[in-house]
């Protein structure tokens, strides 16, 4: 275990320059969260708070912004130390990130409501990277044993560092974890290509691991909300976005959200909305999918690149190179594109706001009851 860094840190306010809103046909206003000539990457969002990494003269640091008034964000500094702090994640007031202060990557965190003590969450020998957080559980990928595994820590107590446990003590590489309540997902290379697996961590002594998506080729970058897992999938020869219902963990039902010849990747999900980056028009844009209405919609139509989206509620954030360097942008989605289905979708026979095999089965049963035949 490494030495714990105790700090006295006050969140510093930053005066933002012009917000550069961009109109869109749907009426959404895209806002640069903290316009800067410095690189900004890897945004995450929870409620009214965005966090991201920004390149400074001393390396990468973690910044944030309060977007309670999304047209006038209030930026602040989260972690500004020697060397690099990157890949932030956030839940409530807790921000976590990977940090190479000691020469390898470790996982640290900070409570924005009490920012005087760093949390040394995963500060071990070798590398701990790619943190994720939901509730009191922080996940990361860890190469302590020579390959990548998934580890986790419960930060609900007062211990610093908190107790941790192994989620995937397997051969091969397990990477890019995500979590929703007690369900954890990750991409797993144990079978030669990457598949998506899940486990319920409510009983950490008796973890059962389930296959979520295991087609040929790779399934990457899973994200989870409730019982829905989304990932990018190379099944059709390029990268598409698939979703899987894991409400019965051992019997996942997987279906494509996109199946174009272009590339769609880096999905995220919150509630009934999925977002991802998409190059169908020749550059990277952000697209969305409403799971309750089974409809896609375009979020950005600016002729530069928008990548690495994240979503919380109806707020979507991403990194954007329209100013010549990567900056973080945000938008609040409104209107029928993101409305939760209240019925009336063509083909939705059973009224569950989805058009799927269950609708076909119910329709077929009615035909058979009427003594009709299929040819």
Secondary structure, DSSP 8 states (H G I E B T S, - for coil): -----B------B--------B--TT---BEESS--SS-EEEEEEETTEEEEEEEETTEEEEEEEE-SSTTS-EEEEEE--SS-EEEEEEETTEEEEEE-TTSS-EEEEEETTSTTB-EEEE--SS-EEEEEEETTEEEEEE-TTSS-EEEEEE-SSS-SS--EEES---SS-EEEEEEETTEEEEEE-TTSS-EEEEEETTSTTS--EEEEE--SS-EEEEEEETTEEEEEE-TTSS-EEEEEE-SSTTS-EEEES---SS-EEEEEEETTEEEEEE-TTSS-EEEEEETTTTEEEE----SS-EEEEEEETTEEEEEE-TTSS-EEEEEE--STTT----S--TT-SSSSS--SHHHHHHHHHHHHHTT----
